[in-house]
C-alpha cells in the first residue's frame, strides 16, 4: 500500500468516523473521535474530499445539525447527499435515534431531520446501515444494554416516513456489534445486503457471512453464505470494513480476540463461495472506499499503535494485488469495463436540481406535518369549545375490503384501542385474505406437474433423446394453464417497461435440452438463492419459442408456467413463429398432433388454445428507457414507440397489411437489418417473404440512427437471425441475440465445435449496472 497525501483542510486523526462516496471522485467524512482512546473528543465535523485533486475542505453546515457522534453509520442516498443514523456521544451516552440528511451545495452544506412517525430502531452504536433502494436497512449493533440482531427498514420514497421492523422467518444471524455490511450489485447476490463478522454477546469475534434480501412479494429473509472449502475459512474479526467490487466482498482490517494478531486482507467471491487471502492491512475502526481499481483507507488505529488514531490516507492498487490471482483479476477487469458501476452516480445530475432531491422531499414533509398539526390543534380547540361532552371510544372498527362488491361480513371486527397499533402488522406485504390464499394454493397445485416434469436443469443430461416429457401432463391441465397465463398477458401493455438487472434470451425454437443446459450453467428462475436467481434477476425472452425443434410444447408450457408463477419477473415477447400461419407449417402443429393425438383444427385443441394465448403477448420491451428489445426489427414504418402502444390485443398477424398498425406489427416480428453497410435499405427481403406479399424489408444504419434519436434510445436488441457466437453487435447500436442454434443452421455450421458454440452463445446480456 502507498500513502496518499491530501492538501487543504486536513481533518484531525480520528476513529469511528464514516466516509461516503457522494459523487464521482468525491467523498464526505462525518464525525468520529479524535485524540487517543484514553482521552478522546467526539466530533461532528463534515469534510469533503476530492480524490482527483487530493484536497480536503471543511464544510460549515447549517440547518438541523446532528449532535457529535462516533460509531454511527452513514450512507450516500443521492448525488451530493448522505444520511446518518445512531452512534455514541461519549461518556457512555448514545446519540438520538433521528435520521439526518446532509446535502452539499457548492461549498456549503445543510442538514435536515427526516420526519419520522411511529417506532424507531432506538438508540444504538456499532450497527450497520445499507441502502437497498429505496430501503435503508439498519442491522444489529449495541443498544447500550446489549448487542442485538434486529433488522429495520426505512422506505425513503414513501411518505409519511416510518421505520418497519423486519420479521424474518428464516434462520437468523446471532447478535453482534462492530460487524460490517455492504450491498452487492451483481451476480447471484445482486440486491442483497451481505453482513460479515462482528463481536457477539460473549465478546468473541465472528467469521460468518449472511445475506439479507427482499423478495418481490415484500418478504425479507436471511440466508447463511456457504464456504466452499472449510479448510480455508475467513479469520474472525470485528471493527473492520467491507466493500463490494462486482461479486467480490473485500474484508479490510479489523481485530480479533487475539491481541496483536495480524489479520489478512480477505476476499469472498459470492459466485463461487471461495475465500482468498492476501497480505494484512493493519487498520481497525477506520473508513474505506473504492475509486476505480483503488482501495482507499482513512483513519482508525494501526495495530502497532492501538491507542492513537492514524493520520492520512492509504491506497491499494487492486490491479497489482490481484496480479497473481487470475480469477480476481478477471472480475476486476469486468467491473472496470462496466461504466454503470464505475459511475455509480448519474454524471448528468447536478446539485442545482435540488427541488427533486430526497432532502427537499423531507423538508416539504416537515412543513406539511407542522401545518397539519397546527390545523388539527385549532380544529380540536374549536370542537372542544363547542362540545364539552367529547369522549374517546375504547374500541375501533377494523375493516378489510378487497373489492367494492365483496362480502365483508367476516372482515369487520372490533379491536381495543390499546391493541390497534398492532393491526397494521397483519396487513403487511405478506398478508392475504383467505380467498386470495385459497386461489394461490389452487394455482400452485395447477403449476406443480409442469414444474416437476419440465423444469429440470440438473437432470437434462439424463433425459433420453426421444423421450416424451409430456406423458405426465394432461390436456385439461394445459388448457387451464393457458387460461391462467392469458389472464395475465391480457393485463400487460403491448410495450413492456422493464428494469435491470435482466437476462435476455433469443430464439429457443423447440430446443428444450439446450434451454435446460443454460438454466443449469447460468442459474434458473428458482426461489432458492444458490440454484436460482429469480429474486435478483428478471428474464426477457425475445420470441420464437416453438417450431423447428422437437420439444416446442415443453418449452412454451414451461415458460407459461414460469410466467404465471413469477409474473413480474418473466417477460415473454412475441416472435414471428407465434403465429398459426407459420407454426402450422414449421412443426408445432405436427408436434401437438403426435403428442396428444388431437385434431389441430378443433378450436378446443391444445394447438388452437396456445395460439390464442400468443395473440396477447407483448411485441416489444424497453429497458430503463434506453434499450429497445424486439424479436425482429424496426422495419421502415414505425416512427415512435408510442405508435406500438396503439396496437390492440388480441392481435392476429396480417401478412398482407392494410392498416398502419398491421404494418408496424408485421415489421416488428419479421424485419431484418441490412447485411452490410453497402446494401441499400428499405429493399424487399425475399428470403423472409414466405407469402410473396413484398411486405418484408431490410432496414439500414440511417434508419437505425433516426429511430434511436427520435425515441431517445441507446441500443436495439433483437433475435430473429442465427449468430455464430450467440450474440452479434452491428454498428454498436443494434445487437442480435440468439440463445439456441436451430438444427437447420447447425447443419450449415459444422465447423464450429459444440463446446465453443455453447460457451459463446451465452443466453443473456447481463444488464445489471
N, C-alpha and C positions, 0 to 999 in steps of 0.2 A: 504494500500500500504506500501511497505517497501523500505527504502533507500538502494541503492546498491553502494558500494564503488569500484571505478576503480583506479588502480595504474598507473604508467608510466607518460607520458607527458599529464597531465590533461589539457584540454582546459579551457580557462577562462570562467566564467559565461557569457552567451550570449542569444540573442533572434533573431528571424528572420533568423535562420540558417536552413540547411537541413541535414537530416541523411538518408542514403540509405543502405539497406541490399545488399551488393555486392557479398557475398558468404555465405555459411552456417556458421552462428555464427560470421560473420564479417560485421562491419558497417563502413561507410565512412561519416564523418562530413565535411561540407564545409561552409565557410563564416559565415555571421551573424554579429551582432553588439554587442560590449562589452561596459561596463560602464552603467550608468543609462540613462534614456530617456532624461534627461536634458543635458547630456554631454557624448555622445557615440562616439565610433570609429568603422567604418566599416572594416571588416577583409576579408581576402581571404585565411585563413588557411585551410589545409586539415589534418584531424586526422583520423587514422584508429583505430577502437576499436575491441578488441577480447572479445566477450561476454562470452566465456568459461573461459579464463584466467583472465577476468576482468582487461584489461590493455589497455591504450591508447598509441598511438605512433604518434608523429607529423611527417608528411611527407614533405620533401623538394622536391618540384616538379619542373621539367624543362619543356621546350617547350613553347608553346604559352599560357602562364599563363593568365587567365582571370583577369580582374580588381576586386578589392574588392567589395563585394556586400552583401545586405541583402534583405529579402522579395522576393527572387528569387525562382526558382524551380529546383529540381534535380530528376533524375530517374536512377535506375540501368538498363543497357541495355544488358550486358553480364557479365560473370564471371569476377569479379575484375574491372568492368568498370562502370562509371556513366556519364551522360550527364547533363549539366546545361544550363539554359536559363533565361534571364531577371533579374529583381531586381532593387534595388535602391542603389545609391552610397553615399548618404548623401548630406546635403545642398540643397535638392530639386532636385538633379540630378538623372538621370536614367542610369543604365548600358546599354551597347550597345546591339544590337539585334543579336549578333552572338551566335551560338551553340558551346559549348566547351565540348570535351570528355576527361575524366580523366581515365588513366589506371594505375593500381597498378602492379608493377613487383618486386617481392621480397619485399624489404623495400624502394623502390624508386617509384616515380610516374612521369608520363609525361602527359602533356596537349597538345591537338591539336585542332585547329579551324576547324570546319566542313566546307568544301567548298560548299557554297550555291549560287544558281543563282536565279534571279528574286525577286519578292516582298516577304517581311517577315512580321511577325505579328507586327513588330515595337517594340519600347521600351515600357516596362510595368513592373509593380510590383503588388504583391498581387494576382497573377493569379494562375492557377493550370496547371500541366503538368503530363500526364499519358501515359504510354506506352501500347498500344494495338497492339502487334506485327503484322506487322513491323512498325505500325504508331505511331508516337509521337504526342500526342494531347495537344494543348495549348488552354485554355478556360478562357475568361474573364480577370479580373484584372483592373488596372488603368493605363492609358497611360500618366499620368502626367497632363492631362487636365480634364479627366472624366473617370468614370468606364464604362466598355464595356461588351458586351456579345457575342463577335465574337468567332468563333472556327477555329483553323488552324491545319492542319495535315502535317506531315513530314515523308515520307517513308524512313526509314533507310537502306532499301535494294535496292533502285532504284537510280542509277546514270545516269545523273547528278542530284545532290540533290537539291530539291526545296521545298518551302512551298506551300501549297494549302489551300485557304480559303474555308471552307465548307459552301455550300449554302443549308441549311436545309429548307424544305418546311413545316415542321410540326410546331406546337406551340413551341415558344422559351422561355427559361428562361429569366427573366429580367436581366438587367445589374447588375454586382456585383463585389466586390473585397473582399479579405480576406476570401473567401469561401474555401471549401475543395472538393477534388475529389479522387476517388480510383477505381481500376479495380476489378470487380467481376469475379471470375474464375470458377464458378459452378452454377448450378440451372438455373432457367428461365432467370436470368440476366447475364448468362455467356457471357464473351466477351464484357460486357457493362461498360463504364465509368459512375460511379454514382457520381453526384455532390450534395452537401448539403450546405444550409445556405449561409452565407456571409453578406455583407453590401451593400445596393443598393445606388442609387444616392442621396436620401434624408437622408442618414446616418442611416437609420433604419435597424435593423438586420432582417434576413430572417430565415425561418424554412422549406422551401420547398425542395423537393428531385427530381432530374431529372436524367434520364438515356440517354446516347448517345451511339448509336450502329451503326455499319457499316453493311449494308445488303450485301448479296452475290453478288448482281448486282452492287455494288460500291456505292450505295446511303447511306448517313448518315441521321439519324433523331433523334430528341429528343422525349422523352415520359415522362410525369409527373408521378411520382410514386404515387400510391394510398395509402391512410392511412385508414386502416380497421376501426378503431374506432376514430371518430372525437373528442371524449372527451379525447383522450389520444394522442394528437399531440405533436411533439417534441418542445423543447424550442428554441426560436430564438437566434441565436448566430453567431459570426464571430471570426476570428483569432483562430480557433480551428483546430483539425486534425481528419481525418477519416482513418480507416484501414478496410480491409475485412478479415473476418475469415469464410471461407466457404461462405454460403449465408448471413451471418450476417455482417451488416455495423456498425462498432463501432465508435461512435461520442464522441470525447475526448476533454474536456476542452472548452476554448473559453470564450468570454464575450458578454454581451448583452448591450442594451441601458440603462438598469437599473444599475446604479453604485453600485458595490459591490454585485450584485445578484449572488447567489450560483446556478450554472448550474449543473444539474445532468449528470452523465455518462449515455448515452442513446445508445440503440441498435435497429437497424431496420432490421427485417427479410424480405428479398426480396421475399421469397416464400409465406409468409402468410400476408405480408403488415402490420404486427403488430410492435408496438414500446414497448420497455422495458426500465424502468428507474432504475438507481442504484445510490448509494451514489456519491456525486460530486468528481471530480478530478479537483482541482483548479489550472489550468495552462492555459496560453494563449501565443501565439507566440512561442510555443515550437516545438519540434520534437518528433515523436513517431515511434515505430516499434514493430513487433511481432517476437518472437522466441518460438517455441513450444506453450505451453499454457500460456506464459508470455507476458504481455503487458509492454513495456518499454517507459518511458518519459525522455526527457533530455531538460534542459534549459527552456527558456521562463520566464514568470512572474507568481508569485503567487498572488492571489487576496489580500493577507494580506500585500504584499509589491509590489504594482503595478508599481513601478518606478525602481526597482533594479532586474536584472535578477537573477534567482536562480542558485544554484550550484549543481552538482551531478546528479544522475540518480534515478528515482523511478521505482519500478517493482510491477506489479499487477498480482497475480495468478488468472487467469480467471476460473480455475477449482474450486477454493474456492468461487469466486464471484458468479458463476452460480450455486452453490450447491443447492440453494432453487428454482431454475428455471429449471425444467426437460427439457423443450423444448430447451433451450440454451445449456444445458449440453450435450444433445444428439448430437447437431450439433458440439460442441467442440470435443467430442469423435470421431465423424465421421471424422473430419478434422485431428485429431491427428493420426488416423489409415491410413490416406492417405499419403503414402510415397512421392507421386509426389508433394503434397502440402508442406509437411514439408521439402522436399529437393528441393526448388524451383529452385536451380541451379544444373546442372549436376555435381555430385561429381567426375566424372571421368575426367572432363575438368581440365586443368592446365594452369597457367599463361604463361607457356612457349610456348603454342600453339597460339602465338600472330600473326602468319602470316595470320591466317584466321579471326582475330578479326575485330570488327567494326572500331576501331581506325586505324588499319592498312589499311583498305579499304579507309578511309578518307585521310590518309597520301598519299597513292598512287594516289588518285584522285587529291589531291592538286598538286602533282608533274606533273601529266599528264596535268592538266589545265595550269600550268606555262609553260610547254613545248609547248603546243598548242598556247598559247598566244604569246610566242617568235617566233614560226614559222609563225603565222599569221601576226605579225608585220613585220617580214622580207619579207614575200611574198608581203605584201601591199606596202612596200617601193620599192621593185623591180618593181611591176606593175605600181606604180605611176611614177617611173622614166621612164618606157617605154611608158607610155601613159599619156600625160598631159591633156587629154580631158575626164577624168573619170567623169561621172555624176551619181547621185543617183536618181533612179526612185521614183516617188511619189505614185506608186501603185504596188501591188503584186498580182500574180495569186494564188488563193487558190483552190486546187482540193481535192475532197473527193472520193476515189475509194475503193470499197469493193471486187472487184474481177477482174482478168485480162481481162475478156470478157464482163464486164458490160458497158453499155452506160453511159458515163459521161457528156453528152451534158448539162444536167441541174445541174451538180455537180461541175462546174468550174465557178468561179466568180472573179472579180477584187475587191480588198479591199485596201482602202487608207492605206499608211504606218502607219499613226498615230493611225489607228484602228486595226492594225494587232495583237497587243498584246492581244486583247480580243477574237480572233478567237479560241484559244485553249479551251476556256470555252465551246464552242459549240460542241467540240469533246470529252468531258469528258466521264466518265463512264456511265452517264445517257443518252448519245446521241445515237440516232439510226437513220439510214436513213429511208425515207418514206417506202421503200419496206419492210424493216425489221419490222417497226411498223405495217404495214398492216398485215404481216404474223403473228406477235404476237397476234394481235387482233383476227384473224381467229382461231388461236389455242385456245385462251381463250374462244371464243364462242363455240368451239367444246368441251372443257372440262366442260363447265358450267353445263349441265344436269347431268353429272356424280358426280360432287361435290355437287350439290343441292340434289340429290337423295341418295347418298351413304356416304358422309362424315357427319355423324350425331352423334357425340359423346355426345351431350347434350340431344338428343331425343331418344336414343336407348331403354330406358325403356318403352317408349310408343309405340314401334313398335309391332303390333300383331304377335304372334308366327308363323303363317302360311302365312303371307302377302308376296306378291311378289314386291320387291322394283324395279324390272327391268321394270315394266309396262310403266314407263315414258321415257325409253331409247330405241331408235330404233336400229334395226340391222345395218343399214347403219352407224350410229354413232359409233357403236362398231368396225366395220371394219376400219373406219377412225382412231379411237384411236389406234388400233393395228398397222396400217401403221406408225403412228407417233412414237409410242414407239419403234417399231422395228428399225426405222432410228437412234434413239438414242442408242439403245443397240448394233447395228452393229458397232458403233464407239468406244465402250468401250472395253478395254482389257479383256481377259478371267480371269485374276487375277487382282482384284482391289487393288489399294494402297490408303488407307483411313487414315483419321486424327481423332483425338479426338477434342471435346467430341462427343460420338456417343452412340445411343441406339441400342441394339441388340434384335431382335425378333426371336424366334424359330418357330416351326411348327404352322401354323394357321388352316389348314385343314378345310376350309369352315365355321369356327365358327365366323361369321361376328359380331354377337352381343357382343361376348367377346372382339373382337378387338376394338369395339366402347367403351366398358367399360374401357379398358386400355387407349384409347385415352382421355377419359373423366377424369380419375383419374391422369394420368401421363403426360398430355398435348399432343396435337396433332400437326401434321405438318400444322399449320396455320401461316399466316404472323403476326397476332395480338399477341402482346407481352404477354398478360395475359391469353389468351386462347390457345396459341400455342407457339412453341419454335423452329420453323424451321430455324430461323435466328441464333440460338445458338447451335443447335444440328444437327448432321447427323443421319440418320436412316439406319440400316442394317437389312435386312430380310434374314433368312437363308434357305428359300425354303419351299416346301410343302404348297403351298397356297390353294390348291384345294383338292377335294375328301373327303370322309368320312362325312363331314358336309353337310348341305343343302343349303348353300349360297356361294358356291365356285365362282360363277360368280361375285357376289357382291364384294368379296374380291379381286379377281385378277384384275377386271376392276378398282376398286378404286386405287389399287397400281399402275397400269399402268398410271392412271390419275395423281397421285402424282409424278410419275417418269417423266412424260412429263412436269409437272409444275415446279418441283424442281429437275431437272436432276442431279445437282451436289451434292445434299444432300440426295436423296433417292436412296438406293442401293439394288438391287434385285438379290440374288444368286439363282441358280437353285437347286431344290430338286429332289428326285427320283420320286415324283409324277408329275413333269413337263415333262412327257414322255407319248405319246399317248398309248404305250403298257400297261402302268399302269393306267392312268386315264380313259381309256375306260372301265376298269373293276371296279374301285372303286368309281364311282359316277359322275364324271364330265361330261361324255358323256350323261348320263341319264338326268342330270340337264339341259344341253343345249337343249336336245330334249323336255323336259317338258315345259321349259320357252319360247322357241321360235319355237317349233313345226317344227324343221328342221331335215333334213337328215344328220346325223353326218358324213356320208361317202362322202358327197358333198364337194369337195375341196374349195368351196366358203362359206361353213358354218362357223358359229362362232366357233364351236369346232375345226375345222381344222385350222382356222386362228390364234386362240390363241395358239395352239400347235406349229405353225410355229414361233411365237414370242419366245416361250420357247427355240428354238434352238440357239438363240443369247444371252441368259443370261450368265453372267459370272459364273464360277464354284467355285471360291474361292476369298477371300479378305485377305489382310494383313494390320493390323492397326499399324501405327507408326513403321513399320519394325519389330515388336516384337510379334504380336499376329496373329496367323493364324486362319481364320474363314472359315468353310466349312459346308455343310449340313451333310454329312455322316462321313467320316474319311479319314485316310491316307493309309489304306489297307496295302499291302505288296510290291507294285511295285514301287511307286514313291520314288525318292531319293531327288530331289531338286525341289523347286518351279519353277525354270526355265523350268522344263520339262512340267509343266502345260501350260506354255505360248506358247508351240509349238503346242498345240491343236488348230485346225482351226474351225472357225464358217462358216456356220451353222453346229451345231453338233447334230447328231442323236445318241442316246444311243444304243450301241450294247451289248446285254446281253450274247452273246457268243463271246467275243472279240478275235480278231486275232492279231491286231497290238498293239504295246506298248502304243500308245496314247488312243486307245479304252479301254484298260485295266485300265489305270490311271483314265479316266473319269468315268468308271463304279464304281471303288472303292471309288472315292471321293463322289459319291452320295449314295452308298449302304453300305459301310463297317462300322462295329461297333467295339468298344474296347472290350477286354475280360471282362467277368462278374466279375471276381475276380483275385487276384494275382496267385492263384494256377492253373488257367485254361491255357492250352497250347495255345500259339498264333499261328497265321497263319494256323488255322484249319478252315475247311468249316463251314459257318454259315447257317445251314439247315433252320432255321426259315426265313431267308431272301431270300433263293434261290427259288424264285417263279417258275422259268423256269427250275430248276434242272440241271443247267449247271456247278455247283460246282465252280462258279467264285467269290462267295461272301465269304469273310473270316473275322475272328476277329483278331485284332492286339493287342499286349500287351505292357508292360512297356518298355522293351528293345527297341522295335521298336519306341515307342514314344520318348524315350531319344535320340536315334540316329538321328531321323528326326529333333528334336528341335536343337540338337547340330550342325548338318551339315548345317542347314539353319539359325543359329544364332537367334533362336526364344525363347520366354519365355513361351508361352502357346498356346494351341489349343482350340478354341471354336467351338462347333458343336451343332446340334439339333438331328433330326432323331429318337430319342427314347423318350418315356414319362418319366417324373420325377415327384415324388410326391410333391415336393416343388418348382417347377418352374425352378430351376437350381440345378445342382449337380456337385460337384467337385470330380474328380477322380485323385488320387495321386498327387494333386496340380499342375498338368501340363496340364490336359485336362478337359474341363468343358462342360457339356451338358446343353443346354438352351432350354426350351420349353415355348412358350407363352400361348398356349391354350391346354387344355386337350382334346384329341379326344374322341368322345362319346363312342367308344368301350372300351377305357381304363377307362373312368369314371365309367362304369358299374362294373369294377373289383376293384374300389377303393371307394366304397360307404362309407367306414368308415371314410373317410376324409371329413369333412364338407365343404360345398361350400364356406363359408366365409373364412376359413383357406386356402382353395385351392386358392381363389382369391388373398388373401394378400401375399401368399408366391410365387405364380407364377408371380413374377414381370417380366415384359416383357423385361427388359433391364439390362445389366451390364453397369453401368454408368462409362465410361472410359473417365473422364474429368479431369485427373490430371493436 
